[in-house]
Amino acid sequence: MIRPQKRKNITSSSLHLRLTVAVLLGSLLPANIHIPAQAQQSQATLSITNQATYTYTDSATNTQYQGTSSQLNLNPTPLVDPLGRILGCGGTILPDYTGFSVGVYEPNPGDPTGTELGQLVSLTRTELPDIPNNNIPGGRSPNIENSNPYFITNNPAGVYNFLLDPNKGQTDPGKRYIFVVNPPANSIYQQRRIKIEIISNTGTSDNNVVQYVASSLDGQPINLQGETRVEGTVVLVPNAELVGLDLVAFELTTNMCQTNQVQLVKTGDRATAEPGDTVIYRLSVRNLADTDLNNVVVTDNLPLGFNFLAKSVRGEIDGQQVAITTERSGNTVTFRTNINIPTEKVLNIAYAAQLTNDSQRGTGRNSAIVNALRVDNRFSIKDGPAIHQLKIRPGIVSDCGTIIGRVFVDKNFDGEQQPGERGVANAVIFLEDGNRITTDPNGLFSVANVLPGSHTGVLDLTSVPGYTLAPNRKFRERNSQSRLVRLEPGGLVRMNFGVTPTSSEQVKK
């Protein structure tokens, strides 16, 4: 095979011209991000004119043919050094890339989610400089041999590139890859995974268009706008510099953010408490990122029986008071502040909660989470849940008992409810301390956490219209609108009220 030369005559009995195309998979970061000078050396602005003339003679007819190809005017910027780069969370170059590597993987075919790693993609070997006629296509710096994985260097800092081969079907619609960034051991960064899916590949005689979707698999953003899913379109442009293989320049820019950028700690002023006590909680939000944090929101879930005291809330950074706003929805309390938290500084939020009797039925365990935004790139970060466990003692209610009772239609006037004697709903009983109790649809009521001793209950006859107190033929003291009971420590006592219809109509069963 004879390679066509620019503006030179070529004679042959047959001529095979191979058209090669390269694609730039657009960077996921804006173009104004600083790129190392080493990566820009080959991107000088110039105009390339690519045109070929040819002549040949047909040996069968001895007829001579000649012609000139169309002229290709190429802008070299998207074709030269199609680089990806590893940057810090704020879009800046990391101080050291030693130990960083990047790789392109097939998804694990046994994983239905398509997020687990399979085999490394088999990339076509390249070379730089390109040696003619050896069937090895020219590569791109810095990954001149198209190695997979590729180990990042400090010169150029954080730069990498891969080339995919359309002749192997590597750019066909539906192809999926997982792009992985591996930080060195004992790094403050975690491995990053980004899924790449080619969703279409259409073309005309002049160019092809490939559409792809990049999705973050680790929840971290993949561009400076904080998005975790990006759809891009790239155009395949004819490139006479690559002969023999159609290669696609695979480019992604990945931000590396610290594993822990904010820390939330929740503490209390005591380990045990009892109903009636007031507990002071402290929420400490520490900024571990390399930039300020703002839009701080702390969500705290209080246990059952904890009464949040809104007027007790205080906030401070380095001893300076900070304004904190609060919202409450049920047992969930949300704290907000618009003040920036500087790097390595701590925002402290303190508040009080009072324990009610219901706290004994709860767990005493509450948890909180924090959400915030980085000031430099508006990435969202969070931490939590931070948990505090409070042991609830019964305290003065440890000897308390329970009063149970019922209001029912007493047909045989014995003061006890038998089958067929239905309960009266919505009857009202007043205790000696002013507590008002209402019966349920079955005429039952109960009062928990009652101090031991003597207690009196009075039936409000106005709450049971059409009924009056039923006479008791067995216990004279029950022929009264009130009942006196004695409750032992931790005991249970019954307080019943029998009623009867005021009319002579038969009572319905």
C-alpha positions in Angstrom: 0.0 0.0 0.0 1.2 3.5 -0.8 0.4 6.4 1.5 -0.8 9.6 -0.3 1.6 12.5 0.1 0.6 16.1 0.3 0.8 17.8 -3.2 2.9 14.9 -4.7 2.1 12.7 -7.7 1.5 9.0 -7.0 1.4 6.4 -9.7 -0.1 2.9 -9.1 -2.2 0.3 -10.8 -4.5 0.5 -7.9 -4.9 3.1 -5.1 -6.3 2.6 -1.7 -6.8 5.7 0.4 -7.6 5.3 4.0 -9.6 8.0 5.7 -8.9 8.3 9.4 -10.9 10.2 12.0 -10.3 11.3 15.5 -12.8 12.4 18.1 -12.4 14.7 21.0 -14.7 13.7 23.9 -15.2 17.2 25.3 -13.8 18.1 28.6 -16.3 18.1 31.5 -14.7 21.3 32.8 -15.0 24.8 31.3 -12.3 25.8 28.9 -10.9 28.6 31.2 -9.4 26.1 33.6 -5.7 26.5 33.6 -3.8 23.7 31.8 -0.1 23.1 32.3 2.1 24.8 29.8 3.5 21.4 28.7 0.1 20.4 27.6 -0.3 23.5 25.5 2.9 23.5 23.5 1.4 21.7 20.5 -1.8 23.8 20.5 -0.4 26.9 18.8 -2.9 28.6 16.4 -2.1 27.8 12.8 -3.9 26.9 9.6 -3.4 23.5 8.1 -4.2 22.9 4.4 -4.3 19.3 3.4 -4.6 18.5 -0.3 -3.4 15.6 -2.5 -2.8 15.5 -6.3 -2.5 12.2 -8.2 -1.8 10.6 -11.6 -1.8 7.0 -12.7 -2.0 5.0 -15.9 -4.4 2.1 -16.5 -2.2 -0.7 -17.9 -5.1 -2.4 -19.7 -6.1 0.7 -21.8 -2.9 2.7 -21.5 -5.1 5.6 -20.4 -3.7 8.2 -18.0 -5.7 9.7 -15.2 -4.9 12.7 -13.0 -6.8 14.8 -10.4 -6.7 16.8 -7.2 -8.4 16.0 -4.0 -10.6 18.4 -2.2 -8.9 20.8 0.2 -9.2 20.2 4.0 -8.7 23.3 6.2 -8.3 22.0 9.7 -8.2 23.9 13.0 -5.7 21.8 15.0 -6.9 22.8 18.4 -9.4 20.0 19.0 -7.1 17.4 17.3 -3.7 18.0 19.0 -3.2 16.7 22.6 -6.7 15.7 23.5 -5.9 15.6 27.2 -7.8 14.8 30.3 -6.7 16.0 33.6 -6.9 15.3 37.3 -7.6 18.4 39.4 -8.3 19.2 43.0 -11.8 19.8 44.3 -11.6 23.5 43.5 -10.3 23.0 40.0 -6.7 23.5 40.8 -3.6 21.3 40.1 -2.7 19.0 43.0 0.7 19.5 44.6 1.9 16.0 43.8 0.5 13.3 41.4 2.9 10.5 42.4 1.1 7.2 42.7 -2.1 8.4 40.8 -3.3 6.1 38.0 -6.3 6.1 35.7 -7.9 3.3 33.8 -10.8 2.4 31.5 -12.7 -0.7 32.4 -15.5 -2.8 31.0 -18.5 -3.1 33.3 -18.7 -6.5 35.1 -21.1 -8.5 33.0 -22.3 -10.3 36.2 -23.4 -7.1 37.8 -27.0 -6.1 36.9 -26.4 -2.5 38.0 -23.5 -2.0 35.6 -21.4 -0.2 38.2 -18.9 -2.9 39.2 -15.5 -3.2 37.4 -14.9 -5.9 34.9 -11.8 -6.3 32.7 -9.6 -3.4 31.6 -10.5 -2.3 28.1 -8.0 -3.6 25.5 -6.7 -0.5 23.9 -4.9 -0.4 20.5 -1.2 0.2 20.9 0.2 3.5 19.6 3.6 5.1 19.2 5.1 8.5 19.2 6.7 9.5 16.9 4.7 7.6 14.3 6.9 5.3 12.2 5.4 5.0 8.7 4.1 1.8 7.3 4.5 -0.4 10.5 0.7 -0.7 11.1 1.1 1.0 14.5 -0.9 4.3 14.6 0.5 7.5 16.0 -0.1 8.1 19.6 -0.7 11.2 21.7 1.4 12.6 24.5 1.6 11.9 27.4 0.2 8.4 27.0 2.2 7.7 23.9 1.7 3.9 23.9 -2.0 4.1 24.9 -1.3 2.2 28.1 -4.3 1.1 30.2 -4.0 1.8 33.1 -1.9 4.9 32.8 0.2 6.3 35.7 -0.1 10.1 36.1 3.1 12.1 36.3 4.0 15.6 37.6 5.2 16.7 34.1 2.8 17.5 32.7 1.0 17.7 36.0 -2.1 15.5 36.3 -2.6 15.0 32.5 -3.6 11.8 30.8 -5.2 10.5 27.6 -6.7 7.4 26.1 -7.5 6.4 22.5 -10.5 4.2 21.7 -10.7 2.2 18.4 -13.9 2.4 16.4 -12.7 -0.5 14.3 -13.1 -2.7 17.4 -16.6 -1.4 18.0 -15.4 0.7 21.0 -17.5 3.7 19.9 -20.7 1.8 19.0 -23.9 3.1 20.5 -24.7 1.3 23.8 -21.0 0.8 24.7 -20.4 1.4 28.3 -17.1 2.0 30.2 -16.2 2.8 33.7 -13.4 5.4 34.0 -11.5 5.0 37.3 -9.1 7.3 39.1 -6.9 5.5 41.7 -5.2 7.7 44.3 -2.0 6.5 46.0 -2.1 4.4 49.2 -2.8 6.4 52.4 -4.1 9.3 50.3 -6.7 11.8 51.6 -8.6 11.0 48.4 -10.8 8.1 47.5 -11.1 6.2 44.3 -13.3 7.9 41.7 -15.6 6.0 39.2 -17.4 7.6 36.3 -19.6 5.6 33.9 -19.4 6.6 30.3 -22.2 5.5 27.9 -22.2 6.1 24.2 -25.8 6.7 23.3 -25.6 7.5 19.5 -23.1 7.5 16.6 -24.4 9.0 13.4 -22.6 10.6 10.6 -22.4 12.2 7.1 -19.8 12.1 4.4 -17.9 14.9 6.2 -18.1 14.1 9.8 -19.7 11.9 12.4 -21.4 12.8 15.7 -21.1 10.8 18.8 -23.2 11.5 21.9 -22.3 10.2 25.3 -23.4 10.4 28.9 -21.0 10.6 31.8 -22.4 9.7 35.2 -20.7 9.8 38.6 -20.9 6.5 40.4 -19.5 7.8 43.7 -21.9 10.7 44.2 -19.2 13.4 43.7 -19.6 16.0 41.0 -17.8 15.7 37.7 -17.7 19.4 36.8 -17.4 22.8 38.4 -21.2 23.2 38.4 -21.6 20.3 40.8 -23.4 18.0 38.4 -23.1 14.3 38.7 -24.5 13.5 35.2 -23.4 15.2 32.0 -24.4 14.7 28.4 -22.0 15.7 25.7 -21.8 15.8 21.9 -18.6 15.5 19.9 -17.8 15.6 16.2 -15.4 13.3 14.5 -13.2 15.4 12.2 -11.1 13.8 9.3 -7.4 13.7 10.3 -4.8 12.8 7.8 -2.1 12.5 10.5 -3.5 9.1 11.7 -3.4 6.4 9.0 -4.6 2.9 9.1 -6.8 3.0 12.2 -9.8 5.2 13.3 -9.1 6.2 16.9 -11.2 8.2 19.3 -9.5 10.5 21.8 -11.0 9.7 25.2 -10.9 12.7 27.4 -12.4 13.4 30.8 -11.5 15.9 33.5 -12.0 14.6 37.0 -12.1 16.6 40.3 -10.5 14.9 43.3 -12.2 15.9 46.6 -11.1 15.0 50.1 -12.9 12.0 51.6 -14.0 14.0 54.6 -14.6 17.7 54.1 -16.8 18.4 57.0 -17.2 16.7 60.4 -20.2 16.8 62.7 -20.0 15.9 66.4 -23.0 15.8 68.7 -22.5 15.8 72.5 -24.8 16.3 75.6 -24.2 17.7 79.1 -25.1 14.4 80.7 -25.3 10.7 80.1 -28.6 10.0 82.1 -31.7 12.1 82.7 -35.2 11.7 84.0 -38.6 13.2 83.1 -38.6 16.9 84.0 -34.8 17.4 83.4 -33.4 19.8 80.8 -30.6 18.5 78.6 -28.1 20.8 76.8 -26.9 19.5 73.5 -24.0 20.8 71.4 -23.5 20.3 67.6 -19.9 21.0 66.4 -19.4 21.4 62.7 -15.7 21.4 61.7 -14.5 22.5 58.3 -12.0 20.0 57.0 -12.0 21.3 53.4 -9.4 23.5 51.7 -11.9 26.3 51.3 -14.7 28.1 53.3 -18.1 26.5 53.7 -21.4 28.2 53.7 -25.2 27.4 53.5 -24.7 25.2 56.6 -27.8 23.2 57.5 -27.9 20.8 60.5 -30.9 18.5 60.8 -31.4 17.0 64.3 -33.9 14.2 65.1 -35.0 14.3 68.8 -36.2 11.2 70.6 -39.8 10.7 71.7 -40.7 12.8 74.7 -38.0 15.5 74.2 -39.4 19.1 74.1 -37.2 21.4 72.0 -36.7 24.8 73.6 -36.3 27.2 70.7 -35.3 30.2 72.8 -32.2 28.3 74.1 -30.4 28.1 70.7 -26.9 29.7 70.5 -24.2 29.7 67.8 -20.6 30.7 67.8 -17.3 30.5 65.8 -14.1 31.3 67.7 -16.0 32.8 70.5 -17.9 35.2 68.2 -21.7 34.8 68.3 -23.3 33.5 65.1 -27.0 33.9 64.1 -28.8 30.6 63.9 -32.4 30.1 62.6 -34.5 27.1 63.5 -37.4 25.2 62.1 -39.3 22.4 63.8 -41.4 19.7 62.2 -42.5 17.0 64.8 -39.4 15.7 66.4 -37.1 17.1 63.6 -35.3 20.4 64.3 -33.4 22.1 61.5 -30.7 24.7 62.2 -29.4 27.1 59.5 -26.8 29.8 59.2 -25.5 31.9 56.3 -22.2 32.6 58.0 -19.1 31.1 56.3 -17.1 28.6 58.2 -13.4 29.2 57.5 -11.0 26.3 56.9 -10.2 24.3 60.1 -12.7 26.4 62.1 -15.6 25.0 64.1 -19.2 26.2 64.2 -20.8 25.3 67.6 -24.6 25.2 68.0 -26.0 24.7 71.5 -29.6 24.2 72.5 -31.8 22.7 75.3 -34.5 20.1 75.3 -36.8 19.2 78.3 -37.8 15.6 79.0 -41.5 14.8 79.4 -43.0 11.6 80.8 -43.3 10.2 77.3 -39.4 10.1 77.2 -39.6 6.9 79.1 -41.3 5.2 76.1 -38.6 6.5 73.7 -35.0 5.3 73.1 -33.2 8.5 74.3 -31.2 8.2 71.1 -31.0 11.2 68.7 -29.0 11.7 65.5 -28.0 14.7 63.4 -26.6 15.3 59.9 -25.0 18.4 58.3 -25.1 19.7 54.8 -23.0 22.5 53.4 -21.6 24.0 50.2 -18.0 24.7 49.2 -17.5 28.4 48.6 -15.2 28.0 45.6 -17.2 25.6 43.4 -20.6 25.2 45.2 -20.1 21.5 45.6 -22.4 20.0 48.2 -20.8 18.1 51.1 -22.3 16.4 54.1 -21.5 14.3 57.2 -23.4 12.3 59.7 -25.3 10.9 61.3 -23.8 12.0 64.6 -25.5 10.2 67.4 -25.9 10.9 71.1 -27.4 8.3 73.5 -29.1 9.4 76.7 -30.2 6.9 79.2 -33.7 7.7 80.7 -34.2 7.0 84.4 -37.8 6.9 85.7 -36.9 9.3 88.5 -39.9 10.3 90.7 -42.2 8.3 88.5 -40.5 5.0 89.3 -43.1 4.3 92.0 -46.0 5.6 89.9 -49.0 3.4 89.1 -51.9 3.4 86.7 -55.6 4.1 87.1 -57.9 2.2 84.7 -61.6 2.3 84.5 -64.8 2.2 82.4 -68.1 3.9 82.1 -70.8 1.4 81.1 -74.6 0.7 81.2 -75.2 -1.3 84.4 -78.3 -3.4 83.7 -78.2 -5.5 86.9 -76.9 -2.7 89.2 -74.0 -4.6 90.6 -71.3 -2.1 89.7 -69.5 -4.5 87.4 -69.6 -4.8 83.6 -70.9 -8.2 82.3 -71.3 -9.3 78.8 -74.1 -7.4 77.1 -73.5 -4.3 79.2 -72.0 -1.9 76.6 -69.6 0.9 77.3 -70.4 4.6 77.0 -68.1 6.6 74.7 -66.9 10.2 75.3 -67.8 10.2 79.0 -65.7 12.6 81.0 -64.1 11.9 84.4 -62.3 14.6 86.4 -59.5 13.7 88.9 -58.8 15.6 92.1 -55.8 17.3 90.5 -57.9 18.7 87.6 -57.0 16.2 85.0 -59.8 15.6 82.5 -60.1 12.1 81.0 -62.4 11.0 78.2 -63.5 7.4 77.5 -62.8 5.7 74.2 -65.5 4.1 72.0 -65.7 1.2 74.3 -66.1 3.3 77.4 -62.6 2.6 78.7 -60.0 5.1 80.1 -56.6 4.9 81.7 -54.2 7.3 83.4 -50.5 6.4 83.6 -47.7 7.7 85.8 -50.0 8.5 88.7 -48.3 9.0 92.1 -49.2 6.4 94.7 -51.8 7.3 97.3 -55.5 8.1 97.4 -57.2 9.5 94.3 -60.7 10.7 93.6 -62.5 10.6 90.2 -65.8 12.3 89.5 -68.1 11.4 86.5 -69.4 14.4 84.7 -73.1 13.4 84.0 -73.5 16.2 81.5 -71.1 14.4 79.2 -73.5 11.4 79.1 -76.9 12.9 78.1 -79.8 10.5 78.5 -78.1 8.6 81.4 -77.9 9.0 85.1 -75.9 7.2 87.8 -77.0 3.6 88.2 -77.8 2.5 91.8 -75.5 -0.1 93.3 -77.3 -2.9 95.2 -74.1 -4.5 96.6 -71.8 -1.6 97.6 -73.4 1.4 99.2 -70.4 3.7 98.8 -70.7 3.3 95.0 -74.0 5.1 95.0 -72.1 8.3 94.5 -71.0 10.3 91.5 -67.4 10.1 92.7 -65.0 7.2 93.3 -62.2 7.0 95.8 -59.3 4.6 95.1 -56.0 3.8 96.8 -53.0 3.3 94.5 -50.0 1.3 95.7 -46.4 2.2 94.4 -46.1 0.8 90.9 -49.6 -0.6 91.2 -52.8 -0.7 89.2 -56.3 0.3 90.4 -59.7 0.2 88.9 -62.3 3.0 88.8 -65.6 2.1 87.3 -68.8 4.1 86.8 -72.2 2.4 86.1 -74.9 4.4 84.5 -78.5 3.7 83.4 -80.9 5.3 81.0 -83.0 8.1 82.4 -86.1 7.0 80.3 -88.0 3.8 80.6 -87.1 2.7 77.0 -85.3 -0.6 76.7 -81.6 -0.3 76.5 -80.1 -1.5 73.2 -77.6 -4.2 73.5 
